[in-house]
Amino acid sequence: MALAMKISDALEMFLLHLDANGRSAHTRAQYARHVRMLIDALGDKKIDEIDHVAVARFLTSPAVREKRGGGPRKATSANGLRSSLRVFCGWCHAAGYARRNAAALVQRARCGPPPPRTISDDDQARLLAVLGQAKDSEGIRDHALFTLMARTGVRVGSAVALDVGDLDLGRGELHLG
């Protein structure tokens, strides 16, 4: 067991392993960047000297929590770093360079739900054009609903819950419940 190996030497072996397994240059560069952040924060100590407390201190440091230009780093960016550390430390343990996986307790940060996806203006225009050709009452209703949602941003649930009494044609207002 090579427990005296420095983090930087383990990183070189890890990058060689990734290359041998066909990982892309982009992936290798991201792992290298993230592990070098750890080296900058902790120093290039022996890989076996890193424990879960050192990793936790690193993950709560300004180097991780803040962007280079200032301001908080997004949770998704921090998750990339967390994943890199989990994989690197797990590999060091599996390869026999460390007695333990120092990042075994690291979990992904909670991220808010992604913003709702919208359709492009061209797709929206095509959809409304097709619905506008409808001759039956359901097609006319669907065209009206989709036009309302597309032009106002009203959500589907609010749009389908509307009643005729919610519309004031004289004032040009629609009252959402």
Secondary structure, DSSP 8 states (H G I E B T S, - for coil): --TT-BHHHHHHHHHHHHHHTT--HHHHHHHHHHHHHHHHHH-S-BGGG--HHHHHHHHTSHHHHB-TTSSB--HHHHHHHHHHHHHHHHHHHHTTS-SS-TTTT---------------HHHHHHHHHHHHT--SHHHHHHHHHHHHHHHH---HHHHHT--GGGEETTTTEE---
